[in-house]
Amino acid sequence: GGNARLYGSDGTERKIDAIAAAAKKIKKDVLLAGEICCFSNDKSQTNLHVSAALDNPNQHDIRFGVFDILELEGNAFSGDLKEKIKTLSEIKGDDKIFCIKQELYESRKDIAAFYTETIKEAEGIVVRTSSGIVYKVKPVISLDLVVLGYALQEDQILREFLLGFVTAEGKYQ
């Protein structure tokens, strides 16, 4: 009905004009789940960029990446995963709202191959099982770090660490 609202995971309404305008172009009455993304030169940026861009959203290329459909035409979405992926791909706003790539795989081998290919350009993948369990899969990055400092609260509970690593020149970074 031309009415579009965007809410954060904490329930607060977000005012992002470009996403609201794009959502009004969607022809179906839907309740979508997704994440706010920030782009620069058409490349997705990190969550740190998103946080900074949200302070002044109209000055940045902020988009909404849809990954789930919760309601369709006022009813809880009840289709299977294949139907959900198809329905999501049909939801069109403009380039400010896009469906995050979703694929259906039947084997672990296919998921592993998809992960290997995707991780070159993404921070991870989300795997949904047929039983409804959802996994977020990210690469493992190992670092050898040293504690350079720490702070305690008055009751001697550890409050924060200052971590670092040794550069090739033998200095702490």
HELIX and SHEET records of a PDB file:
HELIX    1   1 ASP A   17  ALA A   23  1                                   7    
HELIX    2   2 ASN A   47  ALA A   53  1                                   7    
HELIX    3   3 PRO A   57  GLN A   59  5                                   3    
HELIX    4   4 LEU A   81  GLU A   90  1                                  10    
HELIX    5   5 ARG A  108  THR A  118  1                                  11    
SHEET    1   A 2 LEU A   6  TYR A   7  0                                        
SHEET    2   A 2 GLU A  13  ARG A  14 -1                                        
SHEET    1   B 4 LYS A  43  SER A  44  0                                        
SHEET    2   B 4 VAL A  30  SER A  40 -1                                        
SHEET    3   B 4 ASP A  61  LEU A  72 -1                                        
SHEET    4   B 4 ASN A  75  ALA A  76 -1                                        
SHEET    1   C 4 LYS A  43  SER A  44  0                                        
SHEET    2   C 4 VAL A  30  SER A  40 -1                                        
SHEET    3   C 4 ASP A  61  LEU A  72 -1                                        
SHEET    4   C 4 ILE A  97  CYS A  99  1                                        
SHEET    1   D 2 ILE A 125  ARG A 128  0                                        
SHEET    2   D 2 VAL A 134  VAL A 137 -1                                        
SHEET    1   E 2 VAL A 146  LEU A 152  0                                        
SHEET    2   E 2 LEU A 158  GLY A 164 -1                                        
END                                                                             
